[in-house]
C-alpha cells in the first residue's frame, strides 16, 4: 500500500499564492466572436505597465513545461492560481489589479475579459489536473452575473474557490462588501462549499495619481485596504449567518489580523443594545445585536491566512491555529520565494512540529482548494523538502524585520528577475 501524504518522509507543499495567465493574444479565442474586433483594437494599443509581462520572464505565466520544471526544482507539488497577466480590455495603469469597472460599457468589456481568463484556466489546469487549481474570478458590480459564473465554475473540475476583488474605499460605483446586496454570493459559496479568496490589491479610486508620491502610496497600501474585508464580514454578520463559509485573505501578511480583532473584541460588546452604552451603543445596529460570538472567534473559525511566511508568523500560528495558516511562494513574482522556497520553508517553519508543518504546507490547502493529497504524495516523495531538512534552522541570519520580500537570508524571487532560463 502506497504511503499517504501525511506519512511520507517529505512534505507535500502546495503554494496557495502563485500567479498565471495567458499570453495577451491567446485570450482572443476565449472571447465572444462579437468582441474580436474590439479586442484587436484594444490589444494593438495596449502597453503593459509591468516589464515582467513583456520580457523573457513573462513566459512563466503560461509556459506549462517551464512552469512545471521550476516547481519541481523548487519542491512545490501543487499550486493555486491567481491572475497575473492582463485580461482583455483592462486599462493601462499600475493599478489595473485594483480598479473596478466604472461604467456599464467598461464593465461589459472587462467582464468578458475576466470570463476569458476563467476559461483559459480550465485549459491550463487540464495540463496538470492534480497539481493545479484555479479560482473563479468575479466582479462585484453585477451580482446575478457573478452568481452565474460561480455556478458555471463549480461544474468544472479545476476550480478550488472564488476570487473576489477588494472594494476600494469611496468607490462610487460598487457598494462596500458589508452591504446586504452581496448576501447571495456568501450563500452560494457556502452552498457549493467553495472557498472565498481575496488577494491584496485595493486602493482608493479617488486618489490623485499625478503626485510624486502617488505610486508609492498606492503600492504600500495595496494590502491595507483589502484587510478591511475581514472586519466588514464580521460586523455585517456574514460569518454568523454562514458558519461554514471559508474566507482566505491572500498575500496580505498575517500579523495584522490579531490587532484588528483585538480592537473589535473591545468595541463590539459595547455597541450592542443590551450593553446600554450611551456612547458606543449609537454605533451598533441589528447586525451587531445578532452576533453570538466575539469577533476574534469568527476570524479563527472562518478565516484562513495564505502568505509568504516568515519566522515572525509563529505568533499567528499560535493565535489562529495551524489549521488556519497556509504557505505561498508568490511565483513567479520577483518579490516571491521561488526558486529558493525550500530555504524559505526552513526559515519560517524549522521550529514548528511536524504535524503543523504538514497542515501549513499542504494539508490545509488540500482541504480548502480540493486537491487530492494522496495523488500529490508520489510527486512530493520525489521533489518535496524532507521532514529533517525543514527542521534544520538556517542559523543566525542577522535578519530581524518581518517583511518577507524585504529582509531574508536568501535571494528568493530576485533570482528570477530578468532572464528566463535556457530551455534544454
Number of C-alpha atoms within 10 A of each C-alpha: 3 9 12 13 23 18 11 16 15 22 28 33 35 30 27 31 23 22 21 25 26 23 18 15 13 14 21 21 12 16 20 12 11 8 13 14 11 13 19 14 11 15 16 9 9 16 13 18 14 14 12 21 19 14 13 14 19 23 20 23 24 17 15 14 12 16 16 17 10 17 20 17 16 21 26 28 28 29 27 24 25 24 22 17 21 24 25 26 21 23 20 14 12 14 18 15 20 21 21 24 20 14 10 12 10 14 18 12 18 20 24 18 24 23 21 21 25 24 18 19 24 20 12 21 20 15 12 14 15 19 22 25 27 27 26 30 22 22 21 22 19 15 16 12 14 21 17 12 18 24 15 11 22 19 9 11 14 26 26 28 28 25 21 19 22 28 27 24 17 14 16 11 13 18 17 19 21 18 12 12 13 16 15 14 19 18 15 15 22 17 12 13 18 24 24 24 25 21 24 21 27 26 27 17 18 11 12 10 12 8 10 8 10 12 15 10 14 19 15 11 17 22 21 16 18 24 25 18 19 25 19 15 20 25 22 21 23 22 24 20 14 16 13 15 23 22 24 24 23 27 23 22 21 24 17 12 23 17 11 16 21 13 12 17 16 12 16 20 21 19 21 22 18 10 13 12 14 11 9 16 18 13 15 17 14 11 14 18 17 14 21 11 13 16 27 23 15 22 22 17 18 20 24 26 27 27 24 29 27 23 18 17 19 17 13 18 20 9 15 21 16 21 18 22 25 28 27 27 32 25 27 26 21 19 20 25 30 28 23 19 27 22 23 27 26 22 23 21 24 21 16 17 12 17 11 17 25 22 23 28 23 27 24 22 28 21 14 19 24 20 26 14 24 17 13 21 24 18 19 26 19 13 20 22 23 18 18 12 14 24 18 14 16 14 8 7 11 9 10 10 12 16 13 21 16 9 14 19 15 15 19 25 21 17 16 22 16 14 12 14 11 6 6 3
